[in-house]
Amino acid sequence: MNRVYLRPLQMQDAPQILASTEDEEIRYFTSTTDHFTVEAIEAFIMRAATDRSRMDFAICHKETDALLGEVSLLDVDEKNKRGAMRISLHSLDDANKGYGTEAMLHFIRYVFEDVQLNRLELQVLAYNPRAKRVYEKVGFVVEGIAREATFYNGRFVDEIHMSMLKSDYDRLYR
């Protein structure tokens, strides 16, 4: 579990983030419909850095410092100690190598130990069983399905809602 590390997103990440948003397979698995510019991504990185309701991280390879993807904590609700997350690798060439799983383990440790949330939730599209398996492997539990909740590529797709509680994290990792 020492092949990747997380760091805040930086302006230099914008061109690679842009390239990942234009990759058709990545767009499919993230249900991305918008198109962006480097300037729009740079503006997002600047805005996100000061937004207390979110935290955005680059997933980097420890030996090469290569940017592999992103993971974000979203919609942080400090009162109720909860938040949502999303994760994406920038290339499917890096899939099935354990990078996403390792990044998730670093991220959930950060969320439950440093940020001290009680609940972390996510949605995964029903046509992405690989991501669902990773989430289950690290301890997320399926809570339900929002039927046909996302319209993508001309059809409605189910969203699988999953969560991990601090008690789940403690049971699995402490």
C-alpha positions in Angstrom: 0.0 0.0 0.0 2.8 2.4 -0.8 2.5 2.9 -4.5 0.3 6.0 -4.5 -0.2 9.2 -2.5 -2.7 12.0 -2.4 -1.9 15.7 -2.7 -4.1 18.7 -3.3 -4.9 19.5 -7.0 -2.5 22.0 -8.6 -2.8 24.2 -11.6 -0.2 22.1 -13.4 -2.8 19.2 -13.3 -5.3 21.0 -15.5 -4.1 19.8 -18.9 -4.2 16.1 -17.8 -7.5 16.5 -16.2 -8.8 18.1 -19.4 -7.5 15.1 -21.4 -9.2 12.6 -19.1 -12.5 14.5 -19.5 -12.2 14.0 -23.3 -11.4 10.2 -23.1 -14.6 8.5 -24.2 -14.2 5.5 -21.8 -13.6 7.8 -18.9 -16.6 10.0 -19.9 -18.7 6.8 -20.0 -17.7 5.6 -16.5 -18.1 9.1 -15.0 -21.2 10.0 -17.0 -19.5 13.2 -18.1 -21.6 15.1 -20.6 -20.0 18.6 -20.5 -16.9 19.6 -22.4 -14.3 21.8 -20.7 -11.3 24.0 -21.5 -8.0 24.2 -19.6 -9.0 27.6 -18.4 -12.3 26.3 -17.0 -10.4 23.5 -15.2 -7.9 26.0 -13.8 -10.7 28.2 -12.6 -12.3 25.2 -11.0 -9.0 24.2 -9.2 -8.8 27.8 -7.8 -12.4 27.9 -6.7 -12.2 24.4 -5.1 -9.1 25.3 -3.1 -11.1 27.8 -1.1 -14.5 26.0 -0.9 -14.9 24.6 2.6 -17.6 22.2 1.4 -15.1 20.1 -0.6 -11.6 18.8 -0.8 -10.0 17.7 -4.1 -6.9 15.5 -4.3 -4.6 14.2 -7.1 -3.8 10.5 -7.0 -0.1 10.3 -7.7 2.3 7.4 -8.3 4.8 7.4 -5.5 7.9 6.5 -7.6 7.3 8.7 -10.6 4.9 11.4 -9.2 2.7 10.8 -12.3 -0.8 12.0 -11.9 -3.0 8.9 -12.0 -6.4 10.4 -11.2 -8.5 12.4 -8.7 -10.5 11.8 -5.6 -12.8 14.4 -4.0 -14.7 14.9 -0.8 -17.9 16.7 -1.7 -20.8 18.3 0.0 -19.2 18.3 3.5 -21.8 18.8 6.1 -19.9 19.7 9.3 -23.0 19.7 11.5 -24.0 16.1 10.6 -20.4 15.0 10.0 -21.1 13.6 6.6 -19.9 14.0 3.0 -19.9 12.5 -0.4 -17.0 11.3 -2.6 -16.1 10.7 -6.2 -12.9 9.1 -7.6 -11.7 8.6 -11.1 -8.5 7.3 -12.7 -7.4 9.3 -15.7 -6.6 6.3 -17.9 -8.1 2.9 -18.1 -4.5 1.7 -18.7 -4.1 2.2 -14.9 -7.3 0.2 -14.1 -7.0 -3.3 -12.5 -3.6 -2.5 -11.0 -4.9 -1.7 -7.5 -4.2 2.1 -7.7 -7.9 3.0 -7.2 -8.2 0.6 -4.2 -5.0 2.0 -2.6 -6.1 5.6 -3.2 -9.5 4.8 -1.6 -7.8 3.4 1.5 -5.7 6.5 1.9 -8.8 8.7 1.3 -11.1 6.9 3.7 -8.4 7.0 6.4 -8.1 10.8 5.9 -11.9 11.3 5.9 -12.5 9.3 9.1 -9.4 10.1 11.1 -8.4 13.6 10.0 -11.6 15.2 8.8 -13.5 13.1 11.4 -16.6 12.5 9.4 -19.1 9.9 10.6 -20.5 9.1 7.1 -19.1 9.0 3.6 -21.4 8.3 0.7 -21.2 7.8 -3.0 -23.1 6.9 -6.1 -21.9 4.5 -8.7 -23.7 3.9 -12.1 -25.1 0.4 -12.5 -23.1 -0.2 -15.6 -19.8 0.2 -13.7 -19.5 -3.0 -11.7 -15.7 -2.7 -11.5 -16.0 0.5 -9.4 -18.7 -1.1 -7.3 -16.4 -4.0 -6.5 -13.6 -1.6 -5.4 -16.0 0.3 -3.1 -17.3 -3.0 -1.6 -13.7 -4.3 -1.2 -12.7 -1.3 0.9 -15.9 -1.4 3.0 -18.7 0.5 1.4 -22.2 -0.9 1.8 -25.0 -0.7 -0.8 -27.9 1.3 0.7 -30.2 1.2 -2.3 -30.7 2.0 -5.9 -32.1 5.2 -7.4 -33.8 3.7 -10.5 -33.1 5.5 -13.7 -31.6 8.5 -11.9 -29.0 9.5 -14.4 -29.7 10.2 -18.1 -26.6 9.4 -20.1 -26.0 8.6 -23.8 -29.6 8.7 -24.6 -30.8 6.3 -21.9 -31.7 6.4 -18.2 -29.3 4.5 -15.9 -29.7 3.3 -12.3 -27.5 4.8 -9.6 -26.3 2.5 -6.8 -26.1 4.4 -3.5 -23.4 3.2 -1.1 -21.9 4.5 2.2 -19.3 3.8 4.8 -19.8 4.8 8.4 -17.1 5.6 10.9 -18.1 2.4 12.8 -17.5 0.4 9.6 -14.1 2.0 9.2 -13.2 1.3 12.8 -14.3 -2.3 12.5 -12.3 -2.9 9.3 -9.2 -0.8 9.8 -8.5 -0.2 13.5 
